[in-house]
Amino acid sequence: MYIKGSYETTSSSNNLLEYDSICPICKNFGEQVKNITVQSLLKENFKTDIDDLDYYICLTPTCNVVYFNNENKNIFYEHQITVPVHFKINAYPKYICYCNKITIDDIMQIIKKGAKNISDIMANIHVLKNRNCEKNNPLGRCCYQDINNLIKNHKKNND
């Protein structure tokens, strides 16, 4: 039987998938990222440790693990990555748009000045341009949804 945070699994493929996505350090679930993202963001001296498998990113802010793969037992920590991971507690600066080096604070300043949507943000700052998210963003995806979430959370907290 599968228990969250436990390495004991049954032979069920569903349980093995759950095991694969558990951070070996904090025991919380991670989110899958493509190999190309990990290869692009690892510091050069750690790239020899990577293979062709996809990885998981640990989403726990207080855990210093960034990428892990429980199949090959690889773990990559914050100090082994070329960029700060914005949701990690010690990250500085806290980029939200890695392709253009735009921080969460940059976006929040524009929101506080009245931006109500992505179009308003884009009219004020070069975000969502020069896109190569799969290689630049530690999550391997576009920042669009993260910026939308900042707008929604600001509205929710200020209405």
VMD Tcl script that draws the C-alpha trace (Angstrom):
set ca {
  {0.00 0.00 0.00}
  {1.19 3.50 -0.83}
  {1.53 5.97 2.03}
  {2.45 9.61 1.35}
  {6.04 10.16 2.30}
  {6.82 6.46 2.34}
  {8.99 4.57 -0.10}
  {6.91 1.43 0.25}
  {4.88 0.73 -2.86}
  {2.92 -2.09 -4.39}
  {3.54 -3.38 -7.86}
  {0.81 -1.14 -9.23}
  {2.15 1.28 -11.87}
  {0.03 4.07 -10.36}
  {1.81 3.67 -7.03}
  {5.20 3.57 -8.72}
  {4.40 6.83 -10.47}
  {3.53 8.36 -7.10}
  {6.81 7.08 -5.67}
  {8.73 8.60 -8.56}
  {7.30 12.05 -7.84}
  {8.17 12.15 -4.11}
  {11.17 14.28 -3.15}
  {13.66 11.98 -1.41}
  {14.53 14.69 1.13}
  {11.28 16.42 2.18}
  {8.94 13.58 1.11}
  {6.52 15.96 -0.66}
  {5.29 15.53 -4.22}
  {7.16 17.19 -7.05}
  {6.15 18.22 -10.55}
  {7.61 16.56 -13.62}
  {9.98 18.59 -15.80}
  {11.65 17.62 -19.04}
  {15.27 16.59 -19.19}
  {16.09 19.56 -21.43}
  {15.10 21.94 -18.62}
  {17.38 20.25 -16.11}
  {20.27 20.07 -18.58}
  {19.87 23.76 -19.43}
  {19.89 24.94 -15.83}
  {22.53 22.75 -14.20}
  {25.92 24.31 -13.62}
  {28.50 22.90 -16.03}
  {30.38 20.81 -13.46}
  {27.18 18.85 -12.63}
  {26.07 18.11 -16.19}
  {28.13 14.92 -16.30}
  {25.79 13.47 -13.65}
  {22.68 13.74 -15.83}
  {21.26 11.12 -18.18}
  {18.34 11.11 -20.63}
  {15.54 10.69 -18.07}
  {13.04 13.38 -17.14}
  {13.12 14.72 -13.59}
  {10.84 16.16 -10.95}
  {11.15 19.58 -9.37}
  {10.60 19.78 -5.63}
  {7.92 22.42 -4.97}
  {8.56 22.72 -1.23}
  {9.88 26.25 -0.50}
  {11.97 25.14 2.48}
  {13.58 22.11 0.80}
  {16.88 22.87 -0.94}
  {16.34 20.10 -3.51}
  {15.48 21.48 -6.93}
  {15.50 18.45 -9.24}
  {15.36 14.75 -8.44}
  {14.86 11.43 -10.14}
  {14.11 8.44 -7.93}
  {14.84 5.98 -10.73}
  {18.50 6.95 -11.15}
  {18.77 8.43 -7.60}
  {20.02 11.80 -8.89}
  {19.37 14.84 -6.71}
  {20.33 18.39 -7.67}
  {20.28 21.14 -5.06}
  {19.83 24.92 -5.29}
  {23.59 25.58 -5.36}
  {23.91 23.32 -8.42}
  {21.44 25.33 -10.54}
  {22.37 28.44 -12.55}
  {19.31 30.49 -11.52}
  {17.47 31.10 -8.24}
  {14.22 29.13 -8.09}
  {11.62 31.80 -7.27}
  {9.45 29.72 -4.94}
  {12.39 28.52 -2.83}
  {12.67 30.44 0.43}
  {16.27 31.64 -0.10}
  {15.91 32.58 -3.77}
  {17.17 36.01 -4.77}
  {16.22 37.55 -7.03}
  {12.79 35.94 -7.31}
  {12.36 35.82 -11.09}
  {8.92 35.06 -12.43}
  {9.84 35.56 -16.10}
  {13.22 33.89 -16.44}
  {13.52 34.62 -20.15}
  {13.52 38.39 -19.51}
  {14.80 38.45 -15.90}
  {11.58 39.98 -14.57}
  {11.03 39.55 -10.84}
  {7.86 39.01 -8.84}
  {8.46 42.47 -7.32}
  {8.62 44.03 -10.81}
  {5.23 42.52 -11.66}
  {3.71 43.45 -8.28}
  {4.72 47.11 -8.73}
  {2.85 47.22 -12.05}
  {-0.18 45.47 -10.54}
  {-0.25 47.98 -7.66}
  {-0.22 50.80 -10.24}
  {-3.45 49.41 -11.72}
  {-2.59 46.59 -14.13}
  {-5.58 44.25 -14.25}
  {-4.45 41.61 -16.78}
  {-1.51 40.26 -18.76}
  {-2.02 42.85 -21.51}
  {-1.63 45.64 -18.95}
  {1.53 43.99 -17.63}
  {2.95 43.59 -21.14}
  {2.25 47.25 -21.91}
  {4.50 48.23 -19.00}
  {7.31 45.68 -19.03}
  {8.99 43.28 -21.44}
  {7.52 40.07 -20.13}
  {6.57 37.04 -22.22}
  {9.09 38.03 -24.91}
  {12.30 36.28 -25.94}
  {10.57 33.08 -24.91}
  {12.63 30.00 -24.32}
  {10.78 28.88 -21.20}
  {11.60 25.21 -21.48}
  {15.29 26.05 -21.06}
  {15.14 29.18 -18.86}
  {12.36 28.58 -16.33}
  {13.16 25.93 -13.67}
  {9.58 24.67 -14.05}
  {10.15 24.27 -17.80}
  {7.03 26.22 -18.70}
  {5.85 29.70 -19.57}
  {5.38 32.20 -16.74}
  {2.00 33.33 -18.11}
  {-0.05 31.36 -15.57}
  {2.20 32.40 -12.68}
  {1.73 36.07 -13.60}
  {-2.04 35.53 -13.91}
  {-2.00 34.00 -10.43}
  {-0.24 37.09 -9.04}
  {-2.95 39.29 -10.56}
  {-5.76 37.08 -9.20}
  {-4.23 36.88 -5.71}
  {-3.74 40.64 -5.61}
  {-7.38 41.22 -6.63}
  {-8.62 38.67 -4.09}
  {-6.62 40.23 -1.27}
  {-7.57 43.81 -2.17}
  {-11.26 43.58 -3.02}
}
mol new
graphics top color blue
foreach p $ca { graphics top sphere $p radius 0.5 }
foreach p [lrange $ca 0 end-1] q [lrange $ca 1 end] { graphics top cylinder $p $q radius 0.2 }
display resetview
